[in-house]
Amino acid sequence: MPPGAGGGISLLSPPDEVGKLASAQWRTLNHRIIGCELCPRLRSHCKHVARHRKREFAGQEYWGRPVPGFGDPEARLLIVGLAPGAHGSNRTGRPFTGDASGAWLYEALYRYGWATQPLSRAGDDGLVLTDCYITAAARCAPPDNRPTREELNRCRPYLEAELELLTKARVVLALGRIGWESWLRAAGWWGRLGSGGRPQFAHGAETMLPNGITLVSSYHPSRQNTNTGRLTRPMWYSVFRRIKTFLA
């Protein structure tokens, strides 16, 4: 199996008929995501990066396809990022795996009890998430990390489908403004709340929505933010400490 092909379904081994149905639904969804060809620009870019590899990964086979979500289907914590990194998820086939952003995310998830290890080097490295599921606004690595509005719109039904299956989610951590907006749109709150009622994006902002789900916003742990000090470790850790109190 190619790296990361299991995506979010690798943890599914349900004991009952309801669980088996859920497992089949996840498999169907993830196969749809992996086989998606709706955005020619993004598909072309992913394939180009997979052919012209970064020197340090020259000997590795790149995933080069849309990246499904990853984690626990019974998760109470949902994390929504931007898109796969060109030489991270686009290489490994698993969200936030194999790049600097993932190093920040998985170290924090390990520190606060959601991950079995602090490193995320490859899709088959044995990392397991408990009570946490990770997904993204876009499933293909975009040029310059900037998917277009049209590309985000085409990809949103996959996030909507995940939200329908993640029935136990109680806290959503949106990483970056695009992840924040994409979740609000996919969950239906963007339209229902309107411009005057929507929560504002800010690092550490917390909003409990009418259905009881708490939305937490954070700067994305990209190099652009972490290398410049816009996002520091204390700022980052404080977000996860707050989430732990919501799920206690």
C-alpha positions as CSV (number, residue, x, y, z in Angstrom):
1,M,0.0,0.0,0.0
2,P,1.4,3.5,-0.8
3,P,2.4,5.6,2.1
4,G,-0.6,7.1,4.0
5,A,-3.2,5.3,1.9
6,G,-5.0,4.2,5.0
7,G,-5.6,7.9,6.0
8,G,-8.2,8.3,8.7
9,I,-9.4,4.7,8.3
10,S,-6.3,3.0,9.6
11,L,-7.6,3.1,13.2
12,L,-11.0,1.6,12.4
13,S,-11.6,-1.8,13.7
14,P,-15.2,-1.6,15.0
15,P,-16.7,-4.6,16.9
16,D,-20.3,-4.1,16.0
17,E,-22.6,-3.7,13.0
18,V,-22.9,0.1,13.5
19,G,-19.1,0.3,13.6
20,K,-18.8,-1.7,10.4
21,L,-21.1,0.6,8.6
22,A,-19.1,3.6,9.8
23,S,-15.9,2.0,8.7
24,A,-17.4,1.4,5.2
25,Q,-18.5,5.0,5.1
26,W,-15.0,6.2,6.0
27,R,-13.4,4.0,3.4
28,T,-15.7,5.2,0.7
29,L,-15.1,8.8,1.6
30,N,-11.3,8.4,1.7
31,H,-11.2,6.6,-1.6
32,R,-13.3,9.5,-3.1
33,I,-10.8,12.0,-1.8
34,I,-7.7,10.1,-3.0
35,G,-9.1,9.7,-6.5
36,C,-10.4,13.3,-6.8
37,E,-9.5,15.2,-10.0
38,L,-11.7,18.2,-9.7
39,C,-8.9,20.8,-9.6
40,P,-6.6,20.5,-12.6
41,R,-4.2,23.1,-11.4
42,L,-3.7,21.4,-8.0
43,R,-3.4,17.9,-9.5
44,S,-0.8,19.1,-12.0
45,H,1.2,20.8,-9.2
46,C,1.1,17.7,-6.9
47,K,2.3,15.5,-9.7
48,H,5.0,18.0,-10.7
49,V,6.4,18.1,-7.1
50,A,6.2,14.3,-6.9
51,R,8.4,14.0,-10.1
52,H,10.8,16.8,-9.2
53,R,11.5,15.9,-5.6
54,K,13.3,17.9,-3.0
55,R,17.0,16.8,-2.8
56,E,16.8,15.4,0.7
57,F,13.8,13.2,-0.4
58,A,15.1,12.3,-3.8
59,G,15.2,8.6,-3.0
60,Q,11.6,8.5,-1.7
61,E,8.4,7.8,-3.6
62,Y,6.0,10.7,-3.2
63,W,2.3,10.2,-2.5
64,G,1.4,12.9,-5.1
65,R,-2.4,12.6,-4.7
66,P,-5.1,14.2,-2.6
67,V,-4.6,13.6,1.1
68,P,-7.5,12.2,3.3
69,G,-7.9,13.0,6.9
70,F,-6.2,11.0,9.7
71,G,-7.1,10.1,13.2
72,D,-9.8,8.7,15.5
73,P,-13.3,8.5,14.0
74,E,-14.7,8.8,17.6
75,A,-12.7,12.0,18.2
76,R,-14.1,14.8,20.3
77,L,-11.3,17.1,19.0
78,L,-11.2,18.0,15.3
79,I,-8.3,19.9,13.9
80,V,-8.7,21.7,10.5
81,G,-5.6,22.9,8.7
82,L,-5.0,24.6,5.3
83,A,-3.7,22.1,2.8
84,P,-0.9,19.5,2.4
85,G,2.6,20.7,2.3
86,A,4.4,20.1,-1.1
87,H,7.2,18.0,0.5
88,G,5.3,17.0,3.6
89,S,1.8,15.5,3.2
90,N,2.1,15.4,-0.6
91,R,5.2,13.2,0.0
92,T,3.9,11.1,2.9
93,G,0.2,10.9,2.3
94,R,-0.8,11.8,5.8
95,P,-1.8,15.3,7.1
96,F,0.9,17.3,8.8
97,T,3.4,14.5,8.3
98,G,7.0,15.0,7.3
99,D,7.4,18.8,7.5
100,A,8.0,21.6,10.1
101,S,4.3,22.3,10.6
102,G,3.7,18.7,11.5
103,A,6.6,18.7,13.9
104,W,4.9,21.5,15.9
105,L,1.5,19.9,15.7
106,Y,2.3,16.3,16.6
107,E,4.7,17.3,19.4
108,A,1.9,19.3,21.0
109,L,-0.6,16.4,20.5
110,Y,1.9,14.0,22.1
111,R,2.6,16.4,25.0
112,Y,-1.1,16.7,25.8
113,G,-2.1,13.1,25.3
114,W,-3.7,12.9,21.9
115,A,-0.8,11.2,20.0
116,T,1.3,8.2,20.7
117,Q,4.6,9.8,19.6
118,P,5.9,13.3,19.1
119,L,7.3,12.9,15.6
120,S,5.6,12.5,12.3
121,R,8.1,11.4,9.7
122,A,6.2,9.0,7.5
123,G,2.6,7.7,6.9
124,D,3.6,4.2,8.1
125,D,5.6,5.3,11.2
126,G,3.1,3.8,13.7
127,L,1.7,7.1,14.9
128,V,-1.8,6.8,16.4
129,L,-4.2,9.5,17.5
130,T,-6.7,9.1,20.3
131,D,-9.8,11.3,20.6
132,C,-8.4,13.6,17.8
133,Y,-9.0,13.8,14.0
134,I,-7.0,16.0,11.6
135,T,-8.2,17.2,8.3
136,A,-7.8,20.2,6.0
137,A,-9.6,22.8,3.9
138,A,-7.9,21.6,0.7
139,R,-6.6,18.1,0.0
140,C,-4.0,18.8,-2.6
141,A,-0.8,20.8,-2.1
142,P,-1.4,24.2,-3.7
143,P,1.3,26.3,-5.4
144,D,2.7,28.8,-2.8
145,N,0.3,27.3,-0.2
146,R,-2.5,29.3,-1.7
147,P,-5.6,27.4,-3.0
148,T,-8.0,29.6,-4.9
149,R,-11.5,30.3,-3.7
150,E,-12.9,28.1,-6.4
151,E,-10.6,25.2,-5.4
152,L,-11.6,25.5,-1.8
153,N,-15.3,25.5,-2.8
154,R,-14.8,22.3,-4.8
155,C,-13.0,20.6,-1.9
156,R,-15.5,21.6,0.8
157,P,-17.9,18.7,0.3
158,Y,-15.2,16.3,1.6
159,L,-15.0,18.3,4.8
160,E,-18.8,18.4,5.0
161,A,-18.9,14.6,4.7
162,E,-16.3,14.2,7.4
163,L,-18.3,16.4,9.7
164,E,-21.3,14.2,9.2
165,L,-19.3,11.1,10.3
166,L,-17.5,12.8,13.2
167,T,-20.6,12.7,15.4
168,K,-18.7,13.0,18.7
169,A,-16.7,16.1,17.8
170,R,-17.1,18.7,20.6
171,V,-14.1,21.1,20.0
172,V,-12.8,22.3,16.7
173,L,-9.3,23.8,16.4
174,A,-9.0,25.9,13.3
175,L,-5.4,26.5,12.2
176,G,-5.2,29.7,10.3
177,R,-7.9,31.9,8.8
178,I,-8.6,29.6,5.8
179,G,-9.1,26.5,8.1
180,W,-11.3,28.7,10.3
181,E,-13.5,29.9,7.5
182,S,-13.6,26.5,5.7
183,W,-15.0,24.8,8.9
184,L,-17.5,27.5,9.5
185,R,-18.8,27.2,5.9
186,A,-18.8,23.4,5.9
187,A,-20.6,23.2,9.3
188,G,-23.2,25.7,8.0
189,W,-22.4,28.5,10.5
190,W,-21.0,30.9,8.0
191,G,-24.5,31.5,6.4
192,R,-26.6,30.9,9.5
193,L,-24.7,33.4,11.7
194,G,-24.2,36.0,9.0
195,S,-21.5,38.7,9.0
196,G,-22.6,40.2,12.2
197,G,-22.8,37.0,14.2
198,R,-19.8,35.1,13.1
199,P,-16.9,34.6,15.6
200,Q,-13.8,36.6,14.8
201,F,-10.6,34.9,13.9
202,A,-7.7,35.5,16.3
203,H,-5.1,33.4,18.0
204,G,-6.6,31.8,21.0
205,A,-10.1,33.0,20.3
206,E,-12.8,30.7,21.7
207,T,-16.5,30.6,20.7
208,M,-19.2,28.2,21.8
209,L,-21.7,27.8,19.0
210,P,-25.4,27.2,19.5
211,N,-25.1,23.4,19.1
212,G,-22.5,23.2,21.9
213,I,-19.4,22.8,19.8
214,T,-16.5,25.1,20.8
215,L,-14.5,26.7,18.0
216,V,-10.9,27.6,18.9
217,S,-8.7,29.5,16.5
218,S,-4.9,29.5,16.3
219,Y,-2.3,30.8,14.0
220,H,-1.1,28.1,11.7
221,P,2.2,26.5,12.8
222,S,3.8,27.3,9.4
223,R,7.4,28.3,9.1
224,Q,6.2,31.8,8.2
225,N,4.6,32.1,11.6
226,T,7.0,30.1,13.8
227,N,10.3,31.4,12.4
228,T,9.1,35.0,12.7
229,G,7.9,34.6,16.3
230,R,4.3,35.4,15.4
231,L,3.5,32.0,16.9
232,T,5.7,30.9,19.8
233,R,5.7,27.7,21.8
234,P,4.0,29.2,24.9
235,M,1.2,30.6,22.6
236,W,0.9,27.3,20.9
237,Y,0.8,25.2,24.1
238,S,-1.7,27.5,25.7
239,V,-4.3,26.6,23.0
240,F,-4.0,22.9,23.7
241,R,-4.1,23.4,27.5
242,R,-7.4,25.2,27.0
243,I,-8.8,22.5,24.8
244,K,-7.9,19.9,27.5
245,T,-10.1,21.8,29.9
246,F,-13.0,21.8,27.5
247,L,-12.8,18.0,27.1
248,A,-12.0,17.1,30.7
